[in-house]
Amino acid sequence: MGQIRHASATTTQAMRAAIQRSQASLAGLSEEFGINPKTVAKWRKRQTAED
């Protein structure tokens, strides 16, 4: 069963955790997940992957 997101969410908790663990560039991750580089940067700065 997949994770339920609210209508305007662009990431799941699993995606956010992967972003935080990854050493890849912002551009590479944004392309991989199909999200804005600003979103990747935001989740990199946060301490947890909780929404």
Secondary structure, DSSP 8 states (H G I E B T S, - for coil): ------TT----HHHHHHHHH--S-HHHHHHHHT--HHHHHHHHHSS----
